[in-house]
Structure formats: C-alpha cells, structure tokens
C-alpha cells in the first residue's frame, strides 16, 4: 500500500521518522545508535523492510552501505540518488542523518506513485542510500561507507578499522547481520542530501532553508603521547613524565589557534581523550588526543598544522614525553555543484521560501561523492543550532518543507534523466 498517497506525504514522513526514533531511543529524547550496534541493526532491518514492502530492491554492499532502488525508468536508465545515514553519535539526536534517509524514502514513494498514475514521465531511476559509519564516532575515519563507495578507501582497509575495544568494522557488521556482498549501484547522475543545519545561522537569520554551496576542509590528527607510570604520591614533581599534563598543553594550544585567527575563519577541537592507565593514583603514562583543524581556506589549515607540529616538539621536550602522530587525515575544502544549487534555489522559491547560501563545516557523505558526481547538501534550521545531542530539534513544519524541496528537486532530476 502506498502510505504517502493514503495519508499524505507529510504525515507519512513524520510517522516514519517516529518509527526510526525508537531504535536506540534514550530517556533524554535522543538516540544512541552507533554504527554496528544492535540498535543500528534494528534500524537497518526496518529500512530494508520498508523498501521490501513496496517492492523495491535492496542492495547491501561490502562495507554495509544500504541502497533502496526504485526502478521508475527501466533497468538501463541512469540513476539519481538521495539519502544520508542512520548511525548516530553516542547519545545523539534523532534527526542528524536519519532525516535525510526518511525524507528520501517518502519523496521516492511520492514519485513512484506519480509515475504509476501517469503524472510523471521518468527518464531516471531513484536510489535512497543509507551510508555506513558517516559519523566516525566508533571507527575513524568518518564517512567511511561513502568513501569506500567512491574509492577513497580500499574495502579491506575500511573493514579492518577497529574501535576502542579492538572490534573491527567487519566483525561488528557481521555480528548484526549487515556485512553485505552485493555490487553497489553505479555512480549517480546527481546526488542530493537533505540535512538539518547543525548550526545556528538559519534560525538567527529567521530563514527556513539553506543551500550548502561549499564545504570546509578539515585535518584530523590522532596524537599519541608517551610518558612513564609512577605513583602520584612519592614521585617528585620534577621527575614526572606526565602524559596528561603534556596533553593539556597541546589542548590549550589547539584552542589558541582558533582564538588568534580572524573571527569565524577557523574552528579547532580536541573532542576525544584516551588516558592510560586512568587511575587517580598513577601518573598518566599514555594519552591519545583526537585533534581537528577546520577552515574553508587551505592556507589557514596548513598554518595551524605547522604550529601544531612546532607545539608538539616544544611540549615533548619540556615535559620529557614522546609524541607521535598516528593518524593524519586531510579533507580539502571544496564546492558543491552549482547546477544543483540553482535547482535547489528554484525549488525553494517555487514554495515562496527565502534561501540562504551556507558553508558546511561538518562533513557529509555528499562531500565524498562531490568529486565524482554532481552533489549538493540542502538544509533546514536546527533549533538553537544544536546537533549531536538529545536536544537536537527542528520545527515539524521546517522538516516538512525540506521534504517538499527535496521532492521537487528529485522530480525534476528524474524527469530529465539526471541532468
């Protein structure tokens, strides 16, 4: 049964979003659904069942990416793709990622119903993607599934990534039954990703719709600091090789890089710290820091990285510790498709909605696809700019607006064969 046709696409959308919010639900109103968890497996099953009940083919590739194929124009027709991800940050929100997948499902159902009724003459098929490990919370790097799809990562490399407990991607996906073996669909003619802004700009400008026209670059560094364990009581202060004290100096310096840059030109963070042996009575002997340097300008990131290298050398000497960069991942800044940005602008204005051009500072799966296929990320406001938290919210009317814009865009792309 075509639910969208029976109760309307907005009601169907909100019902499906509520369904997904059950998987990994937390008392605070968010979700805890890291990639490869039991809750993630339940959400995957619900998505596969949703497609299966409507007669659509489900493809699961070797890294666990899920693709719902809605054949509108025949097996040899080009492909238009939408989607996002259904994994979450630890104790995250119900919208980040899931919104784009759910909206993609309802938009696809609407267009399938229009094609079946003869109101749409499709020249392309539709695909709704749910990418594996977009968040990068459990395994690094982030956007692992889409990165493997486009060839940025070898499949063996991606499957061998291990979390903090030593569990690999392959082991976790196999454990929940979602380590696929299907051939992924061909590269699409266009990829449109709908998302919540995860920032405050739209709300502060009193606008309801934004188009991410470019993305910031990001250098992600995993720094290991080695000191020496000893008793925190009798060990003389002058003789301690305290890895955590050294880490504190690095953390402070990383914040200063952003504070000393022009306003809103650079964002930095140390979002994760691993301390060993993590006992109150033992001088910390090993620390890992997960450092991020973000900017829209390559020169700014390069300058900050050079400062970081100098700070590492100076701090290691001053604290008698050893330091080594174990992972250095660099995503360059870039621009999304002007053609798709124009299409999004026209779709929003057809609905009498104002549009704001934005930068996306976080990565999205569209960033991985952009060098290989015309891609765009469109967004609706986040209340209070909050994201990656159970407090993540967007007005229901704004969520519905994003669905409407996405549907218009996909309709135009399907009618034109993706062009």
C-alpha positions in Angstrom: 0.0 0.0 0.0 1.2 3.5 -0.8 1.2 5.1 2.6 2.2 8.6 1.3 -0.8 8.5 -1.2 -3.2 7.3 1.6 -2.4 9.7 4.4 -0.3 12.4 2.6 3.5 12.7 2.4 3.9 14.9 5.4 2.0 12.6 7.7 3.8 9.6 6.3 7.2 11.3 6.8 6.5 12.1 10.4 5.2 8.6 11.1 8.3 7.0 9.6 10.6 9.4 11.5 8.9 8.4 14.7 9.5 4.8 13.8 13.2 5.3 13.4 13.4 7.3 16.6 12.5 4.1 18.5 15.7 2.3 17.6 18.3 3.2 20.3 15.9 5.7 22.0 17.3 7.4 25.1 15.4 8.7 28.1 16.5 12.3 27.1 14.7 12.1 23.8 17.6 11.3 21.5 19.1 8.1 20.2 22.2 6.1 20.9 22.7 4.2 17.6 26.4 4.0 16.8 27.3 2.1 13.7 27.4 -1.7 14.1 25.4 -1.6 17.4 22.3 -3.7 17.9 20.1 -0.6 17.6 21.8 0.2 14.3 21.0 -3.3 13.1 17.3 -2.9 14.1 17.1 0.4 12.2 18.7 -1.2 9.1 16.2 -4.0 9.3 13.3 -1.5 9.4 14.7 0.3 6.4 15.1 -2.9 4.4 11.6 -4.0 5.3 10.1 -0.6 4.3 11.6 -1.0 0.8 10.7 -4.6 0.6 7.1 -4.0 1.4 6.9 -1.6 -1.5 8.5 -4.0 -3.9 11.8 -2.1 -4.2 15.1 -3.8 -4.5 17.6 -3.5 -1.5 21.3 -3.7 -2.2 23.9 -4.0 0.6 27.5 -3.7 -0.5 30.7 -5.0 1.1 31.0 -2.1 3.6 27.3 -2.3 4.6 26.1 0.7 2.6 22.3 0.2 2.0 20.7 1.2 -1.2 16.9 1.1 -1.9 16.5 1.0 -5.7 13.2 2.5 -7.0 13.0 1.5 -10.7 11.0 4.1 -12.5 12.5 4.1 -16.0 13.8 0.7 -16.6 17.0 -1.2 -15.7 19.3 0.6 -18.2 18.2 4.1 -17.1 20.6 6.5 -15.3 20.4 6.8 -11.6 19.5 9.8 -9.3 20.5 9.3 -5.6 19.5 10.8 -2.3 19.9 9.8 1.3 22.2 10.2 4.3 23.0 7.8 7.2 21.2 6.2 10.1 24.1 5.7 12.5 24.4 8.3 15.3 26.8 9.8 17.7 26.8 8.4 21.2 23.7 9.8 22.9 23.0 11.8 19.8 19.8 13.2 18.2 17.0 11.8 16.2 17.5 13.9 13.1 21.2 14.0 12.1 21.4 11.7 9.2 18.1 9.9 9.7 16.1 12.9 8.5 17.7 12.7 5.0 17.1 8.9 4.7 13.5 9.2 5.9 12.7 12.2 3.6 14.4 10.4 0.7 12.1 7.4 1.3 8.9 9.5 1.3 10.0 11.6 -1.7 10.7 8.4 -3.6 7.4 6.9 -2.6 5.6 10.0 -3.8 7.4 10.0 -7.2 6.7 6.3 -7.6 3.0 6.9 -7.1 3.1 9.8 -9.6 4.8 7.6 -12.2 2.3 4.8 -11.6 -0.6 7.2 -12.1 1.0 8.6 -15.3 1.6 12.0 -13.9 5.4 11.6 -14.1 7.4 10.5 -17.1 10.6 9.3 -15.6 13.9 9.1 -17.5 16.0 8.0 -14.5 15.7 5.6 -11.6 15.9 6.6 -7.9 18.1 5.3 -5.2 17.9 6.1 -1.5 21.2 5.5 0.3 22.0 4.9 3.9 25.8 5.2 4.2 27.8 3.2 6.8 29.7 5.0 9.6 29.2 8.5 8.5 29.6 9.8 12.0 33.0 8.3 12.6 32.2 8.0 16.3 33.1 4.3 16.6 35.6 4.0 13.8 37.8 6.5 12.1 37.7 7.9 9.5 34.2 9.3 9.3 32.2 9.0 6.0 33.7 5.5 5.8 30.9 4.0 3.7 30.6 6.7 1.1 34.4 7.0 1.0 34.7 3.3 0.2 31.9 3.6 -2.4 33.8 6.3 -4.4 37.1 4.5 -4.0 38.8 6.8 -1.5 39.3 3.8 0.7 40.0 0.2 -0.2 37.4 -2.2 1.1 39.9 -4.3 3.0 41.2 -1.1 4.7 37.7 0.0 5.6 36.6 -3.4 7.0 39.8 -3.6 9.1 39.2 -0.4 11.1 39.0 -1.1 14.8 37.2 0.7 17.6 38.5 1.4 21.0 37.7 -2.1 22.1 39.5 -3.7 19.2 36.4 -4.7 17.3 36.7 -4.3 13.5 34.1 -2.9 11.2 33.8 -6.3 9.5 33.2 -8.1 12.9 30.6 -5.6 14.0 28.6 -5.6 10.8 28.8 -9.3 10.6 27.6 -9.6 14.2 24.4 -7.6 13.4 23.9 -9.3 10.1 24.7 -6.4 7.8 28.0 -7.2 6.2 26.8 -7.3 2.6 28.3 -8.7 -0.6 26.2 -7.0 -3.3 27.6 -4.9 -6.0 26.9 -1.2 -5.2 24.9 0.7 -7.8 26.7 2.7 -10.4 27.7 6.3 -9.7 24.6 8.5 -9.9 24.0 11.3 -12.3 23.2 13.5 -9.3 23.2 13.2 -5.5 21.0 15.3 -3.2 21.4 15.1 0.5 18.9 16.7 2.9 20.1 17.5 6.4 19.4 19.6 9.4 21.8 22.6 9.5 23.6 21.5 12.7 24.3 25.2 13.2 22.6 28.4 14.2 22.7 30.6 11.1 19.3 29.9 9.5 17.5 30.3 12.8 19.3 33.6 13.6 18.5 34.9 10.2 14.9 33.9 10.5 15.1 31.8 7.4 13.8 28.3 6.8 16.0 26.9 4.1 19.7 26.8 3.2 21.9 25.5 0.5 25.4 24.4 1.3 27.4 25.6 -1.6 30.9 24.7 -0.3 32.4 22.6 2.5 35.2 23.5 4.9 38.4 21.5 4.9 39.5 19.5 8.0 42.7 18.0 9.2 42.0 15.2 11.7 45.1 14.2 13.8 45.4 11.4 16.3 48.3 12.2 18.5 49.9 9.6 20.9 51.8 11.0 23.9 54.0 8.6 25.9 55.2 9.3 29.4 56.0 6.9 32.3 53.8 5.5 35.0 54.7 6.2 38.6 53.0 6.7 42.0 51.3 10.2 42.2 52.3 10.4 45.9 56.0 10.0 46.3 57.2 10.7 42.7 59.0 14.0 42.7 57.2 16.6 40.5 60.5 17.4 38.7 60.9 13.7 37.8 57.4 13.0 36.5 56.8 12.2 32.8 53.1 13.0 32.9 51.5 12.4 29.5 48.2 14.0 30.6 50.0 17.2 31.6 51.7 17.3 28.2 48.3 16.7 26.6 46.8 19.6 28.5 49.4 21.9 26.9 48.5 20.7 23.5 44.8 21.1 24.1 45.3 24.7 25.2 47.4 25.5 22.2 44.9 24.0 19.7 42.2 26.3 21.2 44.5 29.3 20.8 45.0 28.6 17.1 41.3 29.4 16.6 41.2 32.2 19.1 44.0 34.0 17.4 42.6 33.6 13.9 40.2 36.1 12.4 36.6 35.6 13.6 34.8 32.6 12.1 37.8 31.6 9.9 38.9 28.6 11.8 37.4 26.0 14.2 39.5 23.7 16.3 38.8 20.9 18.8 40.1 18.1 20.8 37.0 16.1 21.1 38.3 12.8 22.5 40.9 11.9 25.0 42.1 8.4 25.9 44.1 8.2 29.1 46.1 5.2 30.4 46.2 3.7 33.0 43.4 6.2 34.0 43.9 5.7 37.7 43.8 8.5 40.3 47.0 7.3 41.9 49.1 6.7 38.8 50.9 9.3 36.7 49.3 9.0 33.3 51.7 7.2 31.0 49.9 7.3 27.7 47.4 9.7 26.2 45.7 9.8 22.8 44.3 13.1 21.6 41.8 13.4 18.6 42.5 16.8 17.2 40.6 18.7 14.4 41.6 21.8 12.5 38.9 23.2 10.2 38.7 26.1 7.8 37.4 27.0 4.4 40.9 28.1 3.5 43.7 25.6 2.9 46.4 28.1 3.9 44.7 28.5 7.3 44.7 24.8 7.9 48.3 24.4 6.7 49.4 27.2 9.0 47.7 25.7 12.0 49.2 22.3 11.3 52.7 23.8 11.1 52.1 25.5 14.5 50.8 22.2 15.9 54.0 20.4 14.8 56.1 23.1 16.5 54.0 22.9 19.6 54.3 19.1 19.7 58.1 19.3 19.5 58.4 22.0 22.2 56.0 20.3 24.6 57.6 16.9 24.2 60.9 18.4 25.2 59.5 20.5 28.1 57.6 17.5 29.6 60.1 14.7 28.9 57.5 12.8 26.9 57.4 11.2 23.5 54.9 12.3 20.9 53.9 10.7 17.6 51.1 11.5 15.1 49.5 8.1 14.5 46.8 9.3 12.1 46.7 12.4 9.8 43.6 12.6 7.7 43.2 15.7 5.5 40.0 16.6 3.7 40.5 19.6 1.5 37.8 22.3 1.2 35.7 22.3 -1.9 32.5 23.4 -3.7 29.3 21.5 -4.4 27.5 21.5 -7.8 26.4 25.0 -9.0 23.8 23.3 -11.2 22.2 21.5 -8.2 22.4 24.6 -6.0 20.5 26.5 -8.7 17.9 23.7 -8.8 17.5 23.8 -5.0 17.1 27.6 -5.1 14.4 27.4 -7.7 12.6 24.7 -5.8 12.6 26.7 -2.6 11.4 29.9 -4.3 8.6 27.9 -6.1 7.4 27.4 -2.5 7.8 31.1 -1.7 10.6 30.4 0.7 13.7 32.5 1.2 17.1 30.9 0.6 20.5 31.4 2.2 23.8 30.2 0.9 25.8 28.4 3.6 29.1 26.7 4.2 29.0 23.2 5.8 31.7 23.0 8.4 30.9 19.3 9.3 31.5 16.7 6.6 28.6 14.9 4.9 28.5 11.9 2.6 27.9 14.4 -0.3 31.5 15.6 0.3 32.8 12.2 -0.7 30.6 12.0 -3.8 31.1 15.6 -5.0 34.4 14.9 -6.9 32.7 12.1 -8.8 29.1 13.1 -9.3 27.2 16.4 -9.1 26.3 16.7 -5.5 24.6 19.1 -3.1 23.5 19.3 0.6 20.4 21.3 1.4 19.3 22.1 5.0 16.5 23.3 7.3 17.1 25.0 10.6 18.4 23.5 13.8 16.7 24.9 16.9 19.4 26.6 18.9 21.9 25.4 16.4 22.1 22.1 18.4 23.3 18.8 16.9 24.9 15.6 18.1 22.8 15.9 21.3 19.5 14.6 22.5 18.3 18.2 22.5 18.6 18.3 18.6 15.3 19.6 17.3 13.8 21.2 14.2 10.2 22.5 13.8 8.0 19.9 12.2 6.9 22.4 9.6 10.5 23.0 8.6 11.1 19.3 8.4 8.2 19.1 6.0 9.4 22.0 4.0 12.8 20.2 3.5 10.9 17.1 2.3 8.9 19.3 -0.2 12.0 20.9 -1.7 13.7 17.5 -1.9 10.7 16.0 -3.7 10.6 18.9 -6.2 14.3 18.5 -6.9 14.2 14.7 -7.4 11.1 15.1 -9.6 13.0 17.5 -11.9 16.1 15.2 -11.9 14.1 12.1 -12.6 12.2 13.8 -15.4 15.4 15.0 -17.0 17.3 11.7 -16.7 19.5 13.2 -14.0 20.6 16.2 -16.0 
